[in-house]
Amino acid sequence: MGIRIDGNNDLINAADGSLTVEGLSINVTGIVTASEGYKVGSAYTVFSNGNVATSGIITATGGTFTGDVNIADKIIHSGDTNTTIRFPAADTITAETAGSERIRVDDNGRIGIGTLSPYANGLLHCDG
């Protein structure tokens, strides 16, 4: 049958404060509270403040973000990994296709299309 925990104090006591369950599914009815967060394997951690860390890919259907979304380097189109929106340097945004930069907006508001060196004073610089 397995293990059933029904509210009795000290029913399971581990000397180091941890409980490890391997090779089993755990079905829970009700609310699970993890005061310091929880981890799924080595790839996914939910911290007590609501932050999530993953070393894998997060797939969402119809998701909505509110607040800030922190992106370390780039957003990759999953159907074509050579198409990205990138944040290569402080206050710079680029768009890439075929693995090459095509559009750059720098921190002075300059926009370049097909060039890594946009003109000054907000003028548009296009090569090609």
N, C-alpha and C positions, 0 to 999 in steps of 0.2 A: 504494500500500500504506500509506503514512503513515510515522510515525516509530516506531522500536523502540529502546527503551533497555534494554540487556542487561548493565548493571553496569560498563561501561568508564568510568573516571574522565574527567571533563571532556568527555563526549560532547556534552552541551549545556551551554553556559556563557552566562549572561546577565550583562551588566555590572552591572546593579542587583540581581542575586540573585533575579529573578523569572522565572517562565515563564508565559506567557499562551497559552491555547488557546481559540480562538473558533470556534463553529460546528461543533464535533466532539463526539462522545461519547467518553468514556475508559472502557475496560473494564480492571479491575484484578483480578488473582488474587493473593491474599496479603494482607498487612497494609500499610496506608498509614499512615505516621507523619508527622504535621505538628507540629513542635516548638512552634510558637506558635499552633496552631489552624488552622482553615480557614474559608473564607467561600464561600457559594453566592450569587452575585449580590450585591445590596445588601440582601437581605431576611433572610438567615439566616447566623449566625456561630457556630461551635463553638470555644470557647477551649481552650487547653491544660489548664486546670484542670477542664474538663468543663462549665463554664457555657455556656448557650446563649442567644443573643439573636436575636430575630426581630421584624420589623416587620409580619409577617403573622399569620395564624391558624394555630395548631397544632391539628391534628386527630389524635386518638388513639382507637383502639378497644381497650377492655379494658385500659387502662393502669393502673399502680399507682405511687404516689409513696411513697418512703420518705424520711424526713428532712423538713426544712422546705420549704414552697413559698411563695415570695414573690409576693404579689399587690399591685400598686400601688393599685388602687382598687376593682374589682368583678369578680364572676363573672357572666357573662351567659348565660342559657339560649339556646342557638343557635336553637331553634325559635320563640322569642318574645323579642325583644330588649327588651321592656318588663318582663321578669321577671328580677330580679337579686338577688344577695347583695352588699352593698356595705360598704366600710370607709371611711366618709366622713371620719372624724376619728380621732385617737389613741384607742385603746381603746374604739371604738364599732363595733357591727355593726348593719346594718339589712337588712331584707328588703323588696323592692319588687315590686308587681304593678301592671299597667296603667300603669307609669311613675311610680307614687307610692309613697312609703314607707308600709308597713303595720305593721312590727314594728321596735322599736328596743331594743337592749340597750346600756346605757352602762357606763362604767368603774366605777361604784359598784354594779353588779349590778342596777340598776333596769331593769324591763322595761315597755315601753309598746306597746300595740296600738292602732293608729289615732290615735296622738298623738306629737308630737315632744317632749313634756315628761313623761316618766314620773314617778310619785310617788317621793318619797324613801323610804329605809329598806327597799328591796327589795320594796315593795308593787307589785302589778300595777295599771296604769292602763289602762282600756279606754274608748275613745270609740266610740259607734255601736252 
